[in-house]
Amino acid sequence: METTAAGLTFRDATDADVDVLVALIESAYRGDSSRAGWTTEADILQGQRTDPEGVLAVVKSPDSRLLTVERDGAVVACCQLEHRGEHAYFGMFAVSPQLQGAGLGKLIITEAERTVRESWGVREMHMTVISVRNDLIAWYERRGYRRTGRMTPFPYGDERFGIPLRADLQFELLVKELV
């Protein structure tokens, strides 16, 4: 565990964290609670963002870490880091909606990048973002991520990923070189 100047503590999630992490991720992306922050997907997707099985699979995977961020003993953020050979994948990023806009996201993504460089020696971070999320993509671009134009289809019909409210959803790959 490491505590930063901002009072954040970073640690790997355990089985005991699953329910808290599912609630955090859901609160950041879905439903009315997500509207307190700016990362909401409530206008493009309904239903769930993740479930306990999906979070537990990340916690248990030998190639993944679910970096859990605490402040004053409470879980306030998380992100998935997955080792994929030459690069790491960044996903499941959530910051409590009440704390969004205060700079925590910048600190967390910087720590995630440092972690994958040091732990796995990778030189690139990859992520996928729903392509219509222009404000979110712009935020990542300001952090050094670049759009690739490489798209993958949204899993329409698989409610584990939500219930789409529009027909044009797809994921775009964003990439950042880690130096």
SVG drawing of the C-alpha trace seen along z (x, -y; Angstrom):
<svg xmlns="http://www.w3.org/2000/svg" viewBox="-33 -20 44 36">
<polyline fill="none" stroke="black" stroke-width="0.4" points="0.0,0.0 1.2,-3.5 -0.3,-6.7 0.1,-9.9 0.2,-13.5 -3.5,-13.8 -4.2,-11.3 -5.0,-8.5 -4.0,-4.9 -3.6,-2.5 -3.9,1.3 -5.0,4.3 -8.6,5.3 -9.5,8.5 -12.6,10.7 -14.0,8.8 -14.0,5.6 -16.2,6.8 -19.6,5.5 -18.2,2.1 -16.4,1.9 -19.5,2.9 -21.5,0.1 -18.8,-2.4 -18.6,-1.6 -22.4,-1.6 -22.6,-5.0 -20.0,-6.5 -21.7,-5.5 -25.3,-4.5 -28.6,-5.9 -29.3,-9.2 -26.4,-8.9 -24.0,-9.1 -25.3,-12.5 -23.5,-14.0 -20.3,-13.5 -19.3,-14.1 -18.5,-10.5 -22.1,-9.4 -23.3,-7.1 -27.0,-7.4 -28.0,-9.2 -26.6,-6.5 -27.0,-3.3 -29.3,-1.9 -29.0,1.2 -25.8,2.4 -22.2,1.4 -20.7,4.4 -21.7,7.1 -20.0,9.0 -19.0,11.9 -17.2,9.5 -15.4,7.6 -14.4,10.9 -13.0,12.2 -10.7,9.2 -9.6,9.7 -8.9,13.4 -7.2,13.1 -3.4,13.7 -2.8,11.1 -5.0,8.4 -5.0,6.1 -8.0,4.1 -6.3,1.1 -8.4,-0.2 -8.1,-3.7 -9.0,-4.7 -9.2,-8.0 -9.7,-8.0 -10.5,-4.2 -13.3,-4.6 -13.0,-3.3 -13.3,-6.3 -12.0,-5.0 -10.7,-2.0 -9.2,-0.9 -8.4,2.4 -4.9,3.0 -4.4,6.0 -1.0,7.3 -1.4,8.1 2.1,8.9 3.6,5.7 1.0,3.4 -1.3,3.0 -5.0,2.5 -6.7,-0.2 -10.4,0.3 -13.1,0.3 -12.0,-3.2 -14.4,-4.8 -14.2,-7.8 -16.9,-8.5 -19.3,-11.0 -19.1,-13.3 -15.4,-13.6 -15.1,-14.0 -13.7,-17.2 -11.2,-17.6 -8.2,-16.1 -8.3,-12.6 -8.6,-11.0 -5.4,-12.6 -3.5,-11.3 -5.0,-7.8 -4.2,-7.4 -0.7,-8.6 -0.3,-6.0 -1.8,-3.3 0.7,-4.2 3.6,-4.1 2.4,-0.8 2.2,1.0 5.6,-0.3 7.3,0.8 5.3,4.1 5.3,5.4 7.8,3.3 5.2,2.3 5.7,-0.7 2.1,-1.3 -1.3,-1.6 -4.4,-0.8 -8.1,-1.5 -11.4,-1.5 -13.9,-4.2 -17.4,-4.5 -16.8,-6.6 -19.6,-9.1 -18.2,-10.0 -16.4,-13.1 -15.8,-14.8 -14.3,-11.7 -12.1,-11.1 -10.9,-14.7 -10.0,-14.2 -7.9,-11.2 -6.3,-13.1 -5.2,-15.8 -3.5,-13.0 -1.5,-12.0 -3.8,-9.3 -4.3,-9.3 -7.3,-8.2 -6.5,-5.3 -9.7,-5.2 -9.7,-1.5 -13.3,-0.6 -14.9,2.5 -18.6,3.1 -20.7,2.5 -22.0,5.8 -25.7,5.1 -28.0,7.7 -25.6,8.6 -27.2,6.8 -24.1,7.5 -22.7,4.3 -25.9,2.3 -29.0,1.6 -28.1,-0.9 -30.4,-3.9 -29.0,-4.6 -27.9,-2.5 -24.5,-4.0 -22.4,-2.8 -18.9,-1.4 -15.6,-1.3 -12.6,-3.2 -9.1,-2.2 -7.0,-4.9 -3.3,-4.4 -0.5,-6.1 3.2,-5.5 4.7,-5.2 8.1,-6.6"/>
</svg>
